[in-house]
């Protein structure tokens, strides 16, 4: 599941967002973003959908099922 962490870091950095700014946008804590990006925790299905909409990518992309 390391691909999820890598994709989340890549997408956030492409927009020039800090973990704190992204956390505010998504309504989660900065610690939550950090855990996802360090591969210590994973976003649930609802949050994957929210992330996909926020970044304008497919959930399959975030999950590493497509490039």
N, CA, C and O atoms as a MOPAC input file, in Angstrom:
PM7 MOZYME 1SCF
protein

 N      0.82000 1    -1.19900 1     0.00000 1
 C      0.00000 1     0.00000 1     0.00000 1
 C      0.86600 1     1.26600 1     0.00000 1
 O      0.36000 1     2.38000 1     0.13800 1
 N      2.15700 1     1.07700 1    -0.15500 1
 C      3.06200 1     2.21300 1    -0.18600 1
 C      2.73300 1     3.16800 1    -1.33600 1
 O      3.01800 1     4.36200 1    -1.25600 1
 N      2.14100 1     2.64400 1    -2.38700 1
 C      1.80200 1     3.47500 1    -3.54600 1
 C      0.82400 1     4.59300 1    -3.16000 1
 O      0.89600 1     5.69700 1    -3.69900 1
 N     -0.08400 1     4.30300 1    -2.23400 1
 C     -1.03500 1     5.33900 1    -1.79300 1
 C     -0.27100 1     6.50000 1    -1.16900 1
 O     -0.52900 1     7.66200 1    -1.48400 1
 N      0.65900 1     6.18600 1    -0.29300 1
 C      1.45900 1     7.22900 1     0.36100 1
 C      2.21300 1     8.06300 1    -0.66800 1
 O      2.21800 1     9.29200 1    -0.60100 1
 N      2.84500 1     7.38700 1    -1.61400 1
 C      3.61400 1     8.10000 1    -2.64000 1
 C      2.71700 1     9.00000 1    -3.47800 1
 O      3.08100 1    10.13700 1    -3.77900 1
 N      1.55300 1     8.49600 1    -3.85400 1
 C      0.64100 1     9.30100 1    -4.67400 1
 C      0.13700 1    10.50900 1    -3.90000 1
 O      0.04000 1    11.60400 1    -4.45300 1
 N     -0.18500 1    10.31800 1    -2.62000 1
 C     -0.69100 1    11.43500 1    -1.82300 1
 C      0.36600 1    12.52700 1    -1.65900 1
 O      0.04600 1    13.71400 1    -1.72000 1
 N      1.60700 1    12.13500 1    -1.45500 1
 C      2.69600 1    13.11200 1    -1.34600 1
 C      2.85600 1    13.85100 1    -2.67000 1
 O      2.94500 1    15.07900 1    -2.70300 1
 N      2.88900 1    13.09100 1    -3.75800 1
 C      3.06300 1    13.66300 1    -5.09600 1
 C      1.95900 1    14.67000 1    -5.41600 1
 O      2.24200 1    15.77900 1    -5.86800 1
 N      0.72500 1    14.29100 1    -5.18600 1
 C     -0.40700 1    15.16700 1    -5.49800 1
 C     -0.38500 1    16.44000 1    -4.65400 1
 O     -0.62700 1    17.53500 1    -5.16100 1
 N     -0.09600 1    16.28700 1    -3.37900 1
 C     -0.05200 1    17.45900 1    -2.49500 1
 C      1.04800 1    18.41900 1    -2.92400 1
 O      0.83400 1    19.63000 1    -2.98000 1
 N      2.21600 1    17.88300 1    -3.22500 1
 C      3.34700 1    18.73600 1    -3.60500 1
 C      3.11900 1    19.39300 1    -4.96200 1
 O      3.56200 1    20.52200 1    -5.17600 1
 N      2.43900 1    18.71200 1    -5.88300 1
 C      2.14100 1    19.30400 1    -7.18900 1
 C      1.32400 1    20.59200 1    -7.04800 1
 O      1.46100 1    21.51700 1    -7.84800 1
 N      0.48100 1    20.63700 1    -6.02700 1
 C     -0.32800 1    21.84000 1    -5.77900 1
 C      0.36100 1    22.81900 1    -4.83100 1
 O     -0.17200 1    23.89300 1    -4.54700 1
 N      1.53400 1    22.45100 1    -4.34600 1
 C      2.27600 1    23.33300 1    -3.45100 1
 C      1.61600 1    23.50200 1    -2.09500 1
 O      1.73800 1    24.55400 1    -1.46700 1
 N      0.92200 1    22.47700 1    -1.64300 1
 C      0.21500 1    22.54900 1    -0.36200 1
 C      1.05000 1    21.95900 1     0.76100 1
 O      1.76100 1    20.97300 1     0.56500 1
 N      0.96300 1    22.55900 1     1.92400 1
 C      1.54500 1    21.96100 1     3.12600 1
 C      0.56400 1    20.91700 1     3.65500 1
 O     -0.60800 1    20.90500 1     3.27800 1
 N      1.05000 1    20.05600 1     4.51800 1
 C      0.15700 1    19.08300 1     5.15300 1
 C     -0.92900 1    19.80700 1     5.94200 1
 O     -2.08300 1    19.37800 1     5.95400 1
 N     -0.56700 1    20.88400 1     6.58800 1
 C     -1.52500 1    21.64800 1     7.39200 1
 C     -2.63300 1    22.24000 1     6.52500 1
 O     -3.81000 1    22.16200 1     6.87800 1
 N     -2.26000 1    22.82700 1     5.40100 1
 C     -3.25100 1    23.43100 1     4.49700 1
 C     -4.17900 1    22.35900 1     3.93100 1
 O     -5.39400 1    22.55200 1     3.87300 1
 N     -3.60600 1    21.23000 1     3.51400 1
 C     -4.41900 1    20.14100 1     2.98500 1
 C     -5.37300 1    19.62400 1     4.04900 1
 O     -6.54400 1    19.36700 1     3.76900 1
 N     -4.88000 1    19.47300 1     5.25500 1
 C     -5.71500 1    18.98800 1     6.35600 1
 C     -6.92300 1    19.89200 1     6.55600 1
 O     -8.03900 1    19.40700 1     6.74500 1
 N     -6.70900 1    21.19400 1     6.51500 1
 C     -7.82100 1    22.14800 1     6.66600 1
 C     -8.82000 1    21.99400 1     5.53000 1
 O    -10.02900 1    22.03200 1     5.75900 1
 N     -8.32900 1    21.82200 1     4.31100 1
 C     -9.20600 1    21.65400 1     3.14300 1
 C    -10.08100 1    20.41200 1     3.26800 1
 O    -11.24200 1    20.41400 1     2.85800 1
 N     -9.51300 1    19.35000 1     3.83900 1
 C    -10.22100 1    18.07200 1     3.92900 1
 C    -10.97000 1    17.87800 1     5.24000 1
 O    -11.76100 1    16.94300 1     5.37000 1
 N    -10.73100 1    18.74700 1     6.20700 1
 C    -11.40500 1    18.63000 1     7.49500 1
 C    -10.84700 1    17.52300 1     8.37200 1
 O    -11.57500 1    16.88500 1     9.13200 1
 N     -9.53300 1    17.30300 1     8.25500 1
 C     -8.85600 1    16.31700 1     9.10200 1
 C     -7.67400 1    17.00300 1     9.76700 1
 O     -7.39800 1    18.16900 1     9.48400 1
 N     -6.98100 1    16.30500 1    10.63500 1
 C     -5.81900 1    16.89600 1    11.30200 1
 C     -4.56300 1    16.73700 1    10.44700 1
 O     -4.49600 1    15.87900 1     9.56600 1
 N     -3.58800 1    17.57000 1    10.72300 1
 C     -2.29700 1    17.46000 1    10.03800 1
 C     -1.66400 1    16.11400 1    10.35600 1
 O     -0.99500 1    15.52900 1     9.50300 1
 N     -1.86600 1    15.61400 1    11.57200 1
 C     -1.33400 1    14.30400 1    11.94700 1
 C     -1.90500 1    13.19600 1    11.07300 1
 O     -1.20200 1    12.24400 1    10.73500 1
 N     -3.16500 1    13.31500 1    10.70900 1
 C     -3.79200 1    12.32200 1     9.83300 1
 C     -3.10100 1    12.30800 1     8.47700 1
 O     -2.78400 1    11.24100 1     7.95100 1
 N     -2.86700 1    13.49100 1     7.90800 1
 C     -2.17100 1    13.58200 1     6.61700 1
 C     -0.78100 1    12.96400 1     6.74300 1
 O     -0.34400 1    12.21700 1     5.86800 1
 N     -0.10200 1    13.27800 1     7.82000 1
 C      1.24100 1    12.74700 1     8.05100 1
 C      1.23500 1    11.22100 1     8.13200 1
 O      2.10500 1    10.56800 1     7.55700 1
 N      0.27100 1    10.65700 1     8.83200 1
 C      0.17600 1     9.19500 1     8.93900 1
 C     -0.05400 1     8.55600 1     7.57300 1
 O      0.54500 1     7.52700 1     7.26100 1
 N     -0.91000 1     9.15600 1     6.76300 1
 C     -1.15100 1     8.63100 1     5.41400 1
 C      0.12700 1     8.67700 1     4.59400 1
 O      0.46400 1     7.71200 1     3.90700 1
 N      0.83600 1     9.79200 1     4.66300 1
 C      2.02200 1     9.96900 1     3.83700 1
 C      3.20500 1     9.13800 1     4.32700 1
 O      4.12600 1     8.86700 1     3.55700 1
 N      3.19400 1     8.73900 1     5.57500 1
 C      4.26200 1     7.87900 1     6.10300 1
 C      3.88100 1     6.40200 1     6.05600 1
 O      4.59900 1     5.55500 1     6.58700 1
 N      2.75800 1     6.09600 1     5.42500 1
 C      2.31700 1     4.71300 1     5.25000 1
 C      2.02100 1     4.03100 1     6.59400 1
 O      2.20700 1     2.82400 1     6.74700 1
 N      1.55700 1     4.83100 1     7.55900 1
 C      1.22400 1     4.30700 1     8.89100 1
 C     -0.27300 1     4.11300 1     9.05700 1
 O     -0.72200 1     3.42000 1     9.97000 1
 N     -1.04400 1     4.72900 1     8.16700 1
 C     -2.49300 1     4.66700 1     8.19000 1
 C     -2.96600 1     4.93100 1     6.77000 1
 O     -2.20500 1     5.42700 1     5.93900 1
 N     -4.22000 1     4.60200 1     6.49300 1
 C     -4.76300 1     4.79400 1     5.15600 1
 C     -6.09300 1     5.52700 1     5.22600 1
 O     -6.86100 1     5.34500 1     6.17100 1
 N     -6.36400 1     6.35600 1     4.22200 1
 C     -7.67700 1     7.00700 1     4.19000 1
 C     -8.76700 1     5.96500 1     3.94100 1
 O     -8.55400 1     4.99500 1     3.21400 1
 N     -9.93000 1     6.17300 1     4.54800 1
 C    -11.04600 1     5.24700 1     4.30300 1
 C    -11.65100 1     5.54500 1     2.93500 1
 O    -11.26000 1     6.50400 1     2.27000 1
 N    -12.59300 1     4.72700 1     2.52800 1
 C    -13.18700 1     4.83800 1     1.18800 1
 C    -13.78700 1     6.22400 1     0.95200 1
 O    -13.60200 1     6.80800 1    -0.11600 1
 N    -14.49600 1     6.74400 1     1.93200 1
 C    -15.11200 1     8.06500 1     1.79700 1
 C    -14.04700 1     9.14200 1     1.57300 1
 O    -14.23500 1    10.05000 1     0.76400 1
 N    -12.93400 1     9.03400 1     2.29200 1
 C    -11.86100 1    10.02200 1     2.15900 1
 C    -11.11700 1     9.85700 1     0.83400 1
 O    -10.65000 1    10.84400 1     0.26500 1
 N    -11.00100 1     8.64200 1     0.34200 1
 C    -10.36300 1     8.43000 1    -0.97600 1
 C    -11.18500 1     9.15500 1    -2.04400 1
 O    -10.62500 1     9.78500 1    -2.94100 1
 N    -12.49100 1     9.06600 1    -1.94400 1
 C    -13.36000 1     9.76000 1    -2.89600 1
 C    -13.17400 1    11.27100 1    -2.76300 1
 O    -13.08000 1    11.98100 1    -3.76500 1
 N    -13.12200 1    11.75200 1    -1.53900 1
 C    -12.93000 1    13.18500 1    -1.29800 1
 C    -11.58000 1    13.65300 1    -1.85600 1
 O    -11.49300 1    14.71400 1    -2.47300 1
 N    -10.53700 1    12.85900 1    -1.63600 1
 C     -9.21300 1    13.18300 1    -2.15700 1
 C     -9.21900 1    13.20100 1    -3.68300 1
 O     -8.65500 1    14.10600 1    -4.29900 1
 N     -9.85400 1    12.20700 1    -4.28800 1
 C     -9.91300 1    12.12900 1    -5.75100 1
 C    -10.61100 1    13.36000 1    -6.32900 1
 O    -10.15400 1    13.92800 1    -7.32100 1
 N    -11.69500 1    13.76100 1    -5.72200 1
 C    -12.40000 1    14.95900 1    -6.19000 1
 C    -11.55900 1    16.21800 1    -5.97700 1
 O    -11.50000 1    17.08800 1    -6.84700 1
 N    -10.91900 1    16.30600 1    -4.83200 1
 C    -10.08900 1    17.47300 1    -4.52300 1
 C     -8.94900 1    17.61600 1    -5.52900 1
 O     -8.69000 1    18.70600 1    -6.03900 1
 N     -8.27100 1    16.49900 1    -5.80900 1
 C     -7.12500 1    16.52100 1    -6.71500 1
 C     -7.50900 1    16.37600 1    -8.19200 1
 O     -6.66300 1    16.51100 1    -9.07700 1
 N     -8.78900 1    16.10100 1    -8.44700 1
 C     -9.27600 1    15.90700 1    -9.82100 1
 C     -8.55600 1    14.74200 1   -10.51200 1
 O     -8.11600 1    14.84700 1   -11.65700 1
 N     -8.45200 1    13.63100 1    -9.77800 1
 C     -7.91600 1    12.38400 1   -10.31200 1
 C     -8.90300 1    11.28600 1    -9.94800 1
 O     -9.84500 1    11.51800 1    -9.19000 1
 N     -8.69100 1    10.10000 1   -10.48200 1
 C     -9.57700 1     8.98700 1   -10.13900 1
 C     -9.12900 1     8.34800 1    -8.82000 1
 O     -7.96600 1     8.44400 1    -8.42700 1
 N    -10.05600 1     7.71200 1    -8.17000 1
 C     -9.69800 1     6.97100 1    -6.96100 1
 C     -8.74800 1     5.83100 1    -7.32200 1
 O     -7.88800 1     5.46900 1    -6.51800 1
 N     -8.89200 1     5.26500 1    -8.51400 1
 C     -7.96900 1     4.21700 1    -8.96300 1
 C     -6.54400 1     4.73300 1    -9.03100 1
 O     -5.60900 1     3.99600 1    -8.71800 1
 N     -6.35900 1     5.98300 1    -9.43300 1
 C     -5.02500 1     6.56900 1    -9.46700 1
 C     -4.43900 1     6.63600 1    -8.04900 1
 O     -3.29200 1     6.24700 1    -7.83000 1
 N     -5.21500 1     7.12000 1    -7.11300 1
 C     -4.74000 1     7.22200 1    -5.73000 1
 C     -4.38300 1     5.83900 1    -5.18400 1
 O     -3.39500 1     5.68200 1    -4.46700 1
 N     -5.20000 1     4.84000 1    -5.53100 1
 C     -4.96800 1     3.48600 1    -5.03900 1
 C     -3.86500 1     2.74300 1    -5.78700 1
 O     -3.50200 1     1.62800 1    -5.41400 1
 N     -3.33400 1     3.35900 1    -6.83900 1
 C     -2.25600 1     2.73700 1    -7.58900 1
 C     -2.72100 1     1.70700 1    -8.60400 1
 O     -1.92700 1     0.88600 1    -9.06400 1
 N     -4.00800 1     1.74200 1    -8.95900 1
 C     -4.54400 1     0.78300 1    -9.91000 1
 C     -4.40400 1     1.26200 1   -11.34900 1
 O     -4.59900 1     0.48500 1   -12.28400 1
 N     -4.06700 1     2.53800 1   -11.53000 1
 C     -3.82100 1     3.08300 1   -12.86500 1
 C     -2.77400 1     4.17200 1   -12.75200 1
 O     -2.55800 1     4.75300 1   -11.68900 1
 N     -2.13000 1     4.43100 1   -13.88200 1
 C     -1.09100 1     5.47000 1   -13.91800 1
 C     -1.64000 1     6.79600 1   -14.38100 1
 O     -0.89800 1     7.77500 1   -14.46800 1

